[in-house]
Amino acid sequence: MPQFFLNKRLILLLVSIIFLVALIGFSLKDRKELTWSEQFVKDTTGFVQLLFHKPAQLVAGFFENVQDIKNTYKENKILKERLEEYVMLEAEVQTLKKENEELRAILKKKESLRDFVAIHATVIGRNPERWQETIIINKGEQQGVKKDMAVITPGGLIGKVQHAAQFTATVQLLSSIDRKNFISAYVQTKNESVFGLIEGYDEKRKSLLLKQVPFDAKIEKKQLVMTSGLGGIFPEGLPIGEVEEVVPDQYGLTKMVYVKPAANFYDIDDVIVVKRKIDAAQEEEEAK
């Protein structure tokens, strides 16, 4: 009796396998129409998927909308805080401008070292062999460009005019290794302005070198470094970079500051040549 059932199960298994193979072969056959059973299965499956898909999509959409509302609320809160800060800064700037105008009127002083005239220019040439040293711009003496004028980008100071032709000019970058390339600058600390000279560029660190800084000066990282306007070339307040590291100089009498440049010396397309208004006023007086 057990042998009979064992043979019966084996026969049933073989018949099932044959039926399954035939069904698979039938379903893989290239046919123009589906059988009623296949249509029923597909329609039933599609209906069930549709039945569950819609509610699932609604639930997922609801939670996404809730998350979007939360994100919007947070962004709105941050924007409001920044807007309040902007309003306060704008009010402070207007107050300082008014005070500055009043002080100038009292001192009968029209020009400041901070005032300048902007001459917009485009970079038209850059020698691969001197990539870190000079660029050529499409403005020259005919447009008011002269030797030693400061050149900036929206990021900050990049150099000065080395030579000026009639319609073009060569700009010497701050990254140029030139011992004569000095810039009078200062570090804006919490309590005072610490003055020094930008002298040189460290290629390995990609940093400018601010030297002759008083040894007792309290300078911290991330503090801004700007032109002082005292060198007779650059206007006051042009951004140069920020403090990276402060170390004693080789003699231990003063400090040297590694300055991360505010401008990108490698990607330069458009620049602004800066002419101090005080120099322009002097030229007009001499012309008279």
Buried (B, 14 or more C-beta within 10 A) or exposed (E): EEEEEEEEEEEEEEEEEEEEEEEEEEEEEEEEEEEEEEEEEEEEEEEEEEEEEEEEEEEEEEEEEEEEEEEEEEEEEEEEEEEEEEEEEEEEEEEEEEEEEEEEEEEEEEBBBBBBBEBEBEBEEBEEEEEBBBBBBBBBBEBBBBEEBBBBBEBBBBBBBBEBEEEBBBBBBBBBEBEEBBBBBBBBBEEEEBBBBBBBBBEEEBBBBBBBBEEEBEBEEEBBBBBBBEBEBBBBBBBBBBBBEBEEBEEEEBBBBBBBBBBEBEEBEEBBBBBBBBBBEEEEEEEE
